[in-house]
Amino acid sequence: MHTICRTPIALFTIALLGACVVLGAGSVTIYSTTVNATVSRVTITGTNFSPTGLAPKVAFATTTLGLVSFTNKKVVAALPAGFAAGSYSLTVTNSNSQTGTFAVTLGAVGPTGP
């Protein structure tokens, strides 16, 4: 957490208001995703998914996904049937309305290599 109280003016404001502004530790960051097609789930790893302990929202393309489990650093979500092989946008939004986006590829995409 970052605390904004660095100048004499800020200290004066604290004396008047009795409080200081506290900002969150950072925005949502997605490091990786793993799709398990056998059980139709996507596992997302990163940071700040649940800074307040509340469930994040996960969207895959334009579909909101149901959560199987979540922590502040890992989310497991159910993938619905019907997505063809291709690349899709995955978005995680935490309870502080901070959002992270990641490109996820399902299946074999692109031309076959030599």
N, CA, C and O atoms as a GROMACS GRO file, in nm:
protein
  456
    1MET      N    1   0.083  -0.117   0.000
    1MET     CA    2   0.000   0.000   0.000
    1MET      C    3   0.088   0.124   0.000
    1MET      O    4   0.195   0.126   0.062
    2HIS      N    5   0.043   0.226  -0.069
    2HIS     CA    6   0.112   0.354  -0.072
    2HIS      C    7   0.029   0.454   0.007
    2HIS      O    8  -0.094   0.458  -0.007
    3THR      N    9   0.095   0.534   0.087
    3THR     CA   10   0.025   0.636   0.164
    3THR      C   11   0.068   0.772   0.113
    3THR      O   12   0.187   0.799   0.102
    4ILE      N   13  -0.029   0.858   0.081
    4ILE     CA   14   0.003   0.992   0.034
    4ILE      C   15  -0.002   1.086   0.153
    4ILE      O   16  -0.110   1.127   0.195
    5CYS      N   17   0.113   1.120   0.207
    5CYS     CA   18   0.126   1.210   0.323
    5CYS      C   19   0.269   1.259   0.327
    5CYS      O   20   0.337   1.240   0.428
    6ARG      N   21   0.317   1.321   0.222
    6ARG     CA   22   0.459   1.351   0.213
    6ARG      C   23   0.494   1.498   0.230
    6ARG      O   24   0.610   1.531   0.254
    7THR      N   25   0.398   1.587   0.219
    7THR     CA   26   0.430   1.729   0.225
    7THR      C   27   0.369   1.791   0.348
    7THR      O   28   0.277   1.734   0.407
    8PRO      N   29   0.419   1.908   0.390
    8PRO     CA   30   0.357   1.978   0.504
    8PRO      C   31   0.209   2.005   0.479
    8PRO      O   32   0.129   2.003   0.573
    9ILE      N   33   0.171   2.031   0.352
    9ILE     CA   34   0.030   2.055   0.321
    9ILE      C   35  -0.050   1.928   0.351
    9ILE      O   36  -0.159   1.935   0.408
   10ALA      N   37   0.004   1.812   0.311
   10ALA     CA   38  -0.065   1.686   0.338
   10ALA      C   39  -0.079   1.664   0.488
   10ALA      O   40  -0.183   1.619   0.535
   11LEU      N   41   0.027   1.697   0.564
   11LEU     CA   42   0.020   1.680   0.708
   11LEU      C   43  -0.085   1.774   0.769
   11LEU      O   44  -0.156   1.736   0.862
   12PHE      N   45  -0.094   1.895   0.716
   12PHE     CA   46  -0.196   1.989   0.761
   12PHE      C   47  -0.334   1.935   0.731
   12PHE      O   48  -0.425   1.945   0.813
   13THR      N   49  -0.351   1.876   0.610
   13THR     CA   50  -0.480   1.817   0.572
   13THR      C   51  -0.516   1.704   0.667
   13THR      O   52  -0.632   1.689   0.704
   14ILE      N   53  -0.418   1.624   0.705
   14ILE     CA   54  -0.444   1.514   0.799
   14ILE      C   55  -0.494   1.570   0.932
   14ILE      O   56  -0.588   1.518   0.991
   15ALA      N   57  -0.430   1.676   0.978
   15ALA     CA   58  -0.471   1.736   1.104
   15ALA      C   59  -0.615   1.784   1.097
   15ALA      O   60  -0.689   1.773   1.195
   16LEU      N   61  -0.656   1.838   0.983
   16LEU     CA   62  -0.793   1.886   0.968
   16LEU      C   63  -0.893   1.774   0.949
   16LEU      O   64  -1.002   1.776   1.006
   17LEU      N   65  -0.856   1.674   0.867
   17LEU     CA   66  -0.949   1.567   0.833
   17LEU      C   67  -0.934   1.444   0.922
   17LEU      O   68  -1.027   1.364   0.933
   18GLY      N   69  -0.820   1.429   0.983
   18GLY     CA   70  -0.796   1.314   1.069
   18GLY      C   71  -0.771   1.186   0.992
   18GLY      O   72  -0.779   1.077   1.048
   19ALA      N   73  -0.741   1.197   0.864
   19ALA     CA   74  -0.719   1.078   0.782
   19ALA      C   75  -0.620   1.112   0.671
   19ALA      O   76  -0.590   1.228   0.644
   20CYS      N   77  -0.572   1.009   0.609
   20CYS     CA   78  -0.479   1.021   0.498
   20CYS      C   79  -0.528   0.932   0.386
   20CYS      O   80  -0.589   0.829   0.413
   21VAL      N   81  -0.505   0.968   0.260
   21VAL     CA   82  -0.549   0.888   0.147
   21VAL      C   83  -0.456   0.769   0.132
   21VAL      O   84  -0.334   0.785   0.129
   22VAL      N   85  -0.513   0.649   0.123
   22VAL     CA   86  -0.435   0.527   0.104
   22VAL      C   87  -0.475   0.466  -0.029
   22VAL      O   88  -0.592   0.442  -0.055
   23LEU      N   89  -0.376   0.440  -0.113
   23LEU     CA   90  -0.400   0.382  -0.244
   23LEU      C   91  -0.367   0.234  -0.244
   23LEU      O   92  -0.285   0.190  -0.164
   24GLY      N   93  -0.431   0.157  -0.333
   24GLY     CA   94  -0.405   0.014  -0.346
   24GLY      C   95  -0.262  -0.011  -0.392
   24GLY      O   96  -0.194   0.078  -0.442
   25ALA      N   97  -0.219  -0.134  -0.375
   25ALA     CA   98  -0.081  -0.170  -0.404
   25ALA      C   99  -0.052  -0.179  -0.552
   25ALA      O  100   0.066  -0.184  -0.589
   26GLY      N  101  -0.150  -0.180  -0.639
   26GLY     CA  102  -0.124  -0.188  -0.782
   26GLY      C  103  -0.243  -0.243  -0.856
   26GLY      O  104  -0.343  -0.284  -0.797
   27SER      N  105  -0.230  -0.242  -0.987
   27SER     CA  106  -0.339  -0.289  -1.071
   27SER      C  107  -0.329  -0.440  -1.094
   27SER      O  108  -0.232  -0.504  -1.055
   28VAL      N  109  -0.431  -0.494  -1.158
   28VAL     CA  110  -0.433  -0.637  -1.190
   28VAL      C  111  -0.326  -0.665  -1.294
   28VAL      O  112  -0.315  -0.596  -1.395
   29THR      N  113  -0.246  -0.768  -1.268
   29THR     CA  114  -0.143  -0.812  -1.362
   29THR      C  115  -0.163  -0.961  -1.387
   29THR      O  116  -0.170  -1.040  -1.293
   30ILE      N  117  -0.173  -1.000  -1.513
   30ILE     CA  118  -0.187  -1.141  -1.550
   30ILE      C  119  -0.053  -1.187  -1.606
   30ILE      O  120  -0.002  -1.131  -1.703
   31TYR      N  121   0.004  -1.291  -1.542
   31TYR     CA  122   0.133  -1.345  -1.586
   31TYR      C  123   0.117  -1.457  -1.688
   31TYR      O  124   0.192  -1.463  -1.786
   32SER      N  125   0.019  -1.545  -1.665
   32SER     CA  126   0.002  -1.659  -1.756
   32SER      C  127  -0.137  -1.718  -1.742
   32SER      O  128  -0.208  -1.694  -1.644
   33THR      N  129  -0.174  -1.795  -1.842
   33THR     CA  130  -0.299  -1.871  -1.838
   33THR      C  131  -0.270  -2.013  -1.886
   33THR      O  132  -0.181  -2.035  -1.969
   34THR      N  133  -0.346  -2.108  -1.833
   34THR     CA  134  -0.336  -2.246  -1.876
   34THR      C  135  -0.478  -2.296  -1.898
   34THR      O  136  -0.563  -2.289  -1.809
   35VAL      N  137  -0.504  -2.346  -2.019
   35VAL     CA  138  -0.636  -2.399  -2.051
   35VAL      C  139  -0.631  -2.551  -2.039
   35VAL      O  140  -0.544  -2.616  -2.097
   36ASN      N  141  -0.725  -2.606  -1.962
   36ASN     CA  142  -0.740  -2.751  -1.951
   36ASN      C  143  -0.870  -2.787  -2.023
   36ASN      O  144  -0.978  -2.776  -1.967
   37ALA      N  145  -0.857  -2.829  -2.149
   37ALA     CA  146  -0.973  -2.859  -2.232
   37ALA      C  147  -1.050  -2.981  -2.181
   37ALA      O  148  -1.171  -2.992  -2.204
   38THR      N  149  -0.983  -3.072  -2.111
   38THR     CA  150  -1.048  -3.192  -2.060
   38THR      C  151  -1.159  -3.158  -1.961
   38THR      O  152  -1.265  -3.220  -1.963
   39VAL      N  153  -1.134  -3.061  -1.873
   39VAL     CA  154  -1.233  -3.022  -1.773
   39VAL      C  155  -1.293  -2.884  -1.801
   39VAL      O  156  -1.368  -2.830  -1.720
   40SER      N  157  -1.260  -2.828  -1.918
   40SER     CA  158  -1.311  -2.697  -1.962
   40SER      C  159  -1.288  -2.588  -1.858
   40SER      O  160  -1.381  -2.520  -1.814
   41ARG      N  161  -1.160  -2.571  -1.820
   41ARG     CA  162  -1.123  -2.469  -1.723
   41ARG      C  163  -1.001  -2.391  -1.769
   41ARG      O  164  -0.917  -2.443  -1.843
   42VAL      N  165  -0.995  -2.268  -1.725
   42VAL     CA  166  -0.876  -2.186  -1.749
   42VAL      C  167  -0.822  -2.143  -1.613
   42VAL      O  168  -0.897  -2.096  -1.527
   43THR      N  169  -0.691  -2.160  -1.594
   43THR     CA  170  -0.624  -2.117  -1.472
   43THR      C  171  -0.543  -1.992  -1.506
   43THR      O  172  -0.464  -1.991  -1.600
   44ILE      N  173  -0.564  -1.887  -1.429
   44ILE     CA  174  -0.501  -1.758  -1.452
   44ILE      C  175  -0.411  -1.728  -1.333
   44ILE      O  176  -0.456  -1.734  -1.219
   45THR      N  177  -0.285  -1.694  -1.358
   45THR     CA  178  -0.195  -1.657  -1.250
   45THR      C  179  -0.150  -1.512  -1.268
   45THR      O  180  -0.134  -1.465  -1.381
   46GLY      N  181  -0.132  -1.442  -1.157
   46GLY     CA  182  -0.091  -1.303  -1.161
   46GLY      C  183  -0.099  -1.241  -1.023
   46GLY      O  184  -0.074  -1.308  -0.923
   47THR      N  185  -0.134  -1.112  -1.017
   47THR     CA  186  -0.144  -1.042  -0.890
   47THR      C  187  -0.265  -0.950  -0.886
   47THR      O  188  -0.317  -0.907  -0.989
   48ASN      N  189  -0.308  -0.920  -0.764
   48ASN     CA  190  -0.418  -0.828  -0.735
   48ASN      C  191  -0.552  -0.871  -0.792
   48ASN      O  192  -0.633  -0.787  -0.832
   49PHE      N  193  -0.577  -1.001  -0.796
   49PHE     CA  194  -0.707  -1.050  -0.841
   49PHE      C  195  -0.814  -1.028  -0.735
   49PHE      O  196  -0.930  -1.005  -0.768
   50SER      N  197  -0.776  -1.034  -0.609
   50SER     CA  198  -0.872  -1.021  -0.500
   50SER      C  199  -0.811  -0.945  -0.382
   50SER      O  200  -0.796  -1.002  -0.274
   51PRO      N  201  -0.777  -0.818  -0.401
   51PRO     CA  202  -0.710  -0.743  -0.293
   51PRO      C  203  -0.799  -0.722  -0.170
   51PRO      O  204  -0.747  -0.699  -0.061
   52THR      N  205  -0.930  -0.728  -0.186
   52THR     CA  206  -1.021  -0.709  -0.072
   52THR      C  207  -1.085  -0.838  -0.026
   52THR      O  208  -1.168  -0.838   0.064
   53GLY      N  209  -1.045  -0.952  -0.088
   53GLY     CA  210  -1.102  -1.081  -0.051
   53GLY      C  211  -1.230  -1.116  -0.126
   53GLY      O  212  -1.285  -1.224  -0.106
   54LEU      N  213  -1.277  -1.025  -0.210
   54LEU     CA  214  -1.398  -1.052  -0.288
   54LEU      C  215  -1.361  -1.113  -0.422
   54LEU      O  216  -1.251  -1.091  -0.474
   55ALA      N  217  -1.453  -1.189  -0.479
   55ALA     CA  218  -1.429  -1.258  -0.606
   55ALA      C  219  -1.410  -1.158  -0.720
   55ALA      O  220  -1.485  -1.061  -0.731
   56PRO      N  221  -1.311  -1.183  -0.806
   56PRO     CA  222  -1.296  -1.100  -0.925
   56PRO      C  223  -1.398  -1.142  -1.031
   56PRO      O  224  -1.463  -1.246  -1.018
   57LYS      N  225  -1.410  -1.061  -1.135
   57LYS     CA  226  -1.493  -1.098  -1.251
   57LYS      C  227  -1.399  -1.134  -1.364
   57LYS      O  228  -1.301  -1.064  -1.388
   58VAL      N  229  -1.430  -1.244  -1.433
   58VAL     CA  230  -1.347  -1.289  -1.544
   58VAL      C  231  -1.433  -1.295  -1.669
   58VAL      O  232  -1.540  -1.355  -1.669
   59ALA      N  233  -1.385  -1.232  -1.775
   59ALA     CA  234  -1.454  -1.235  -1.904
   59ALA      C  235  -1.362  -1.297  -2.007
   59ALA      O  236  -1.244  -1.264  -2.014
   60PHE      N  237  -1.417  -1.387  -2.087
   60PHE     CA  238  -1.345  -1.454  -2.195
   60PHE      C  239  -1.418  -1.416  -2.323
   60PHE      O  240  -1.534  -1.454  -2.342
   61ALA      N  241  -1.351  -1.341  -2.411
   61ALA     CA  242  -1.418  -1.279  -2.526
   61ALA      C  243  -1.526  -1.188  -2.467
   61ALA      O  244  -1.493  -1.093  -2.397
   62THR      N  245  -1.651  -1.214  -2.493
   62THR     CA  246  -1.758  -1.132  -2.435
   62THR      C  247  -1.840  -1.211  -2.334
   62THR      O  248  -1.946  -1.165  -2.291
   63THR      N  249  -1.792  -1.328  -2.294
   63THR     CA  250  -1.864  -1.416  -2.203
   63THR      C  251  -1.807  -1.406  -2.062
   63THR      O  252  -1.687  -1.423  -2.042
   64THR      N  253  -1.893  -1.379  -1.964
   64THR     CA  254  -1.851  -1.380  -1.824
   64THR      C  255  -1.841  -1.525  -1.779
   64THR      O  256  -1.933  -1.604  -1.799
   65LEU      N  257  -1.728  -1.560  -1.718
   65LEU     CA  258  -1.703  -1.697  -1.675
   65LEU      C  259  -1.740  -1.717  -1.529
   65LEU      O  260  -1.727  -1.626  -1.447
   66GLY      N  261  -1.787  -1.838  -1.498
   66GLY     CA  262  -1.810  -1.877  -1.359
   66GLY      C  263  -1.679  -1.915  -1.295
   66GLY      O  264  -1.595  -1.980  -1.358
   67LEU      N  265  -1.661  -1.876  -1.169
   67LEU     CA  266  -1.536  -1.907  -1.100
   67LEU      C  267  -1.546  -2.041  -1.029
   67LEU      O  268  -1.648  -2.073  -0.968
   68VAL      N  269  -1.438  -2.119  -1.037
   68VAL     CA  270  -1.427  -2.244  -0.964
   68VAL      C  271  -1.358  -2.215  -0.831
   68VAL      O  272  -1.398  -2.267  -0.727
   69SER      N  273  -1.254  -2.131  -0.835
   69SER     CA  274  -1.182  -2.090  -0.714
   69SER      C  275  -1.104  -1.963  -0.744
   69SER      O  276  -1.080  -1.929  -0.860
   70PHE      N  277  -1.063  -1.891  -0.637
   70PHE     CA  278  -0.981  -1.773  -0.657
   70PHE      C  279  -0.902  -1.741  -0.531
   70PHE      O  280  -0.945  -1.770  -0.419
   71THR      N  281  -0.786  -1.679  -0.552
   71THR     CA  282  -0.706  -1.617  -0.448
   71THR      C  283  -0.662  -1.483  -0.506
   71THR      O  284  -0.704  -1.446  -0.615
   72ASN      N  285  -0.578  -1.413  -0.436
   72ASN     CA  286  -0.528  -1.286  -0.487
   72ASN      C  287  -0.431  -1.307  -0.604
   72ASN      O  288  -0.405  -1.214  -0.680
   73LYS      N  289  -0.376  -1.430  -0.617
   73LYS     CA  290  -0.276  -1.457  -0.720
   73LYS      C  291  -0.315  -1.564  -0.821
   73LYS      O  292  -0.241  -1.589  -0.916
   74LYS      N  293  -0.431  -1.628  -0.802
   74LYS     CA  294  -0.471  -1.736  -0.892
   74LYS      C  295  -0.622  -1.744  -0.902
   74LYS      O  296  -0.693  -1.737  -0.801
   75VAL      N  297  -0.671  -1.758  -1.025
   75VAL     CA  298  -0.814  -1.775  -1.049
   75VAL      C  299  -0.832  -1.896  -1.139
   75VAL      O  300  -0.760  -1.913  -1.237
   76VAL      N  301  -0.929  -1.982  -1.104
   76VAL     CA  302  -0.968  -2.093  -1.190
   76VAL      C  303  -1.112  -2.067  -1.230
   76VAL      O  304  -1.199  -2.051  -1.144
   77ALA      N  305  -1.137  -2.064  -1.362
   77ALA     CA  306  -1.271  -2.034  -1.413
   77ALA      C  307  -1.314  -2.141  -1.511
   77ALA      O  308  -1.232  -2.202  -1.580
   78ALA      N  309  -1.445  -2.163  -1.517
   78ALA     CA  310  -1.503  -2.262  -1.609
   78ALA      C  311  -1.518  -2.200  -1.747
   78ALA      O  312  -1.570  -2.089  -1.761
   79LEU      N  313  -1.473  -2.273  -1.849
   79LEU     CA  314  -1.490  -2.229  -1.988
   79LEU      C  315  -1.615  -2.294  -2.046
   79LEU      O  316  -1.629  -2.416  -2.038
   80PRO      N  317  -1.705  -2.217  -2.103
   80PRO     CA  318  -1.822  -2.277  -2.166
   80PRO      C  319  -1.784  -2.346  -2.297
   80PRO      O  320  -1.682  -2.313  -2.357
   81ALA      N  321  -1.866  -2.440  -2.340
   81ALA     CA  322  -1.843  -2.508  -2.467
   81ALA      C  323  -1.873  -2.412  -2.582
   81ALA      O  324  -1.943  -2.312  -2.565
   82GLY      N  325  -1.819  -2.443  -2.698
   82GLY     CA  326  -1.856  -2.368  -2.816
   82GLY      C  327  -1.751  -2.272  -2.870
   82GLY      O  328  -1.771  -2.212  -2.975
   83PHE      N  329  -1.639  -2.257  -2.800
   83PHE     CA  330  -1.535  -2.170  -2.852
   83PHE      C  331  -1.449  -2.247  -2.950
   83PHE      O  332  -1.394  -2.352  -2.916
   84ALA      N  333  -1.437  -2.197  -3.072
   84ALA     CA  334  -1.353  -2.260  -3.174
   84ALA      C  335  -1.207  -2.226  -3.145
   84ALA      O  336  -1.177  -2.137  -3.066
   85ALA      N  337  -1.117  -2.300  -3.210
   85ALA     CA  338  -0.974  -2.270  -3.197
   85ALA      C  339  -0.951  -2.125  -3.242
   85ALA      O  340  -1.005  -2.081  -3.343
   86GLY      N  341  -0.870  -2.054  -3.165
   86GLY     CA  342  -0.841  -1.915  -3.198
   86GLY      C  343  -0.788  -1.841  -3.077
   86GLY      O  344  -0.774  -1.898  -2.969
   87SER      N  345  -0.760  -1.714  -3.095
   87SER     CA  346  -0.712  -1.629  -2.986
   87SER      C  347  -0.826  -1.543  -2.935
   87SER      O  348  -0.903  -1.488  -3.014
   88TYR      N  349  -0.835  -1.532  -2.803
   88TYR     CA  350  -0.944  -1.458  -2.738
   88TYR      C  351  -0.886  -1.368  -2.630
   88TYR      O  352  -0.781  -1.396  -2.572
   89SER      N  353  -0.957  -1.260  -2.603
   89SER     CA  354  -0.919  -1.169  -2.496
   89SER      C  355  -0.978  -1.219  -2.364
   89SER      O  356  -1.096  -1.252  -2.357
   90LEU      N  357  -0.895  -1.224  -2.261
   90LEU     CA  358  -0.938  -1.262  -2.126
   90LEU      C  359  -0.916  -1.142  -2.036
   90LEU      O  360  -0.807  -1.085  -2.034
   91THR      N  361  -1.018  -1.103  -1.961
   91THR     CA  362  -1.010  -0.986  -1.874
   91THR      C  363  -1.045  -1.024  -1.732
   91THR      O  364  -1.145  -1.091  -1.708
   92VAL      N  365  -0.962  -0.981  -1.637
   92VAL     CA  366  -0.989  -1.000  -1.494
   92VAL      C  367  -1.011  -0.861  -1.434
   92VAL      O  368  -0.927  -0.772  -1.449
   93THR      N  369  -1.125  -0.843  -1.366
   93THR     CA  370  -1.155  -0.718  -1.299
   93THR      C  371  -1.172  -0.746  -1.150
   93THR      O  372  -1.256  -0.827  -1.112
   94ASN      N  373  -1.093  -0.680  -1.067
   94ASN     CA  374  -1.103  -0.704  -0.923
   94ASN      C  375  -1.209  -0.614  -0.858
   94ASN      O  376  -1.271  -0.533  -0.927
   95SER      N  377  -1.228  -0.628  -0.729
   95SER     CA  378  -1.332  -0.552  -0.658
   95SER      C  379  -1.301  -0.404  -0.646
   95SER      O  380  -1.387  -0.326  -0.605
   96ASN      N  381  -1.178  -0.364  -0.681
   96ASN     CA  382  -1.142  -0.222  -0.683
   96ASN      C  383  -1.159  -0.163  -0.823
   96ASN      O  384  -1.113  -0.053  -0.851
   97SER      N  385  -1.227  -0.238  -0.912
   97SER     CA  386  -1.252  -0.198  -1.051
   97SER      C  387  -1.124  -0.183  -1.132
   97SER      O  388  -1.122  -0.109  -1.230
   98GLN      N  389  -1.018  -0.252  -1.092
   98GLN     CA  390  -0.894  -0.254  -1.168
   98GLN      C  391  -0.900  -0.374  -1.261
   98GLN      O  392  -0.948  -0.480  -1.223
   99THR      N  393  -0.849  -0.357  -1.384
   99THR     CA  394  -0.863  -0.459  -1.487
   99THR      C  395  -0.729  -0.495  -1.547
   99THR      O  396  -0.644  -0.408  -1.568
  100GLY      N  397  -0.711  -0.624  -1.575
  100GLY     CA  398  -0.596  -0.673  -1.650
  100GLY      C  399  -0.646  -0.755  -1.766
  100GLY      O  400  -0.747  -0.824  -1.754
  101THR      N  401  -0.577  -0.747  -1.880
  101THR     CA  402  -0.619  -0.819  -2.001
  101THR      C  403  -0.504  -0.905  -2.052
  101THR      O  404  -0.387  -0.868  -2.040
  102PHE      N  405  -0.539  -1.019  -2.109
  102PHE     CA  406  -0.439  -1.115  -2.157
  102PHE      C  407  -0.496  -1.185  -2.279
  102PHE      O  408  -0.617  -1.210  -2.284
  103ALA      N  409  -0.414  -1.219  -2.376
  103ALA     CA  410  -0.458  -1.294  -2.494
  103ALA      C  411  -0.441  -1.443  -2.466
  103ALA      O  412  -0.335  -1.488  -2.424
  104VAL      N  413  -0.548  -1.520  -2.489
  104VAL     CA  414  -0.548  -1.664  -2.466
  104VAL      C  415  -0.576  -1.733  -2.599
  104VAL      O  416  -0.668  -1.695  -2.671
  105THR      N  417  -0.496  -1.836  -2.631
  105THR     CA  418  -0.517  -1.911  -2.754
  105THR      C  419  -0.569  -2.049  -2.722
  105THR      O  420  -0.512  -2.122  -2.640
  106LEU      N  421  -0.679  -2.085  -2.787
  106LEU     CA  422  -0.736  -2.219  -2.772
  106LEU      C  423  -0.702  -2.301  -2.895
  106LEU      O  424  -0.713  -2.252  -3.008
  107GLY      N  425  -0.661  -2.424  -2.873
  107GLY     CA  426  -0.635  -2.516  -2.984
  107GLY      C  427  -0.516  -2.475  -3.069
  107GLY      O  428  -0.443  -2.382  -3.036
  108ALA      N  429  -0.499  -2.548  -3.179
  108ALA     CA  430  -0.392  -2.519  -3.273
  108ALA      C  431  -0.436  -2.408  -3.365
  108ALA      O  432  -0.539  -2.418  -3.432
  109VAL      N  433  -0.358  -2.300  -3.369
  109VAL     CA  434  -0.392  -2.185  -3.449
  109VAL      C  435  -0.274  -2.152  -3.540
  109VAL      O  436  -0.159  -2.156  -3.496
  110GLY      N  437  -0.301  -2.120  -3.664
  110GLY     CA  438  -0.197  -2.081  -3.757
  110GLY      C  439  -0.157  -2.197  -3.846
  110GLY      O  440  -0.200  -2.310  -3.826
  111PRO      N  441  -0.075  -2.168  -3.944
  111PRO     CA  442  -0.034  -2.272  -4.038
  111PRO      C  443   0.059  -2.373  -3.972
  111PRO      O  444   0.130  -2.341  -3.877
  112THR      N  445   0.057  -2.494  -4.023
  112THR     CA  446   0.144  -2.599  -3.973
  112THR      C  447   0.287  -2.567  -4.013
  112THR      O  448   0.314  -2.526  -4.126
  113GLY      N  449   0.379  -2.584  -3.920
  113GLY     CA  450   0.520  -2.557  -3.946
  113GLY      C  451   0.583  -2.667  -4.030
  113GLY      O  452   0.521  -2.770  -4.054
  114PRO      N  453   0.706  -2.645  -4.073
  114PRO     CA  454   0.776  -2.745  -4.156
  114PRO      C  455   0.801  -2.875  -4.082
  114PRO      O  456   0.858  -2.968  -4.139
   0.00000   0.00000   0.00000
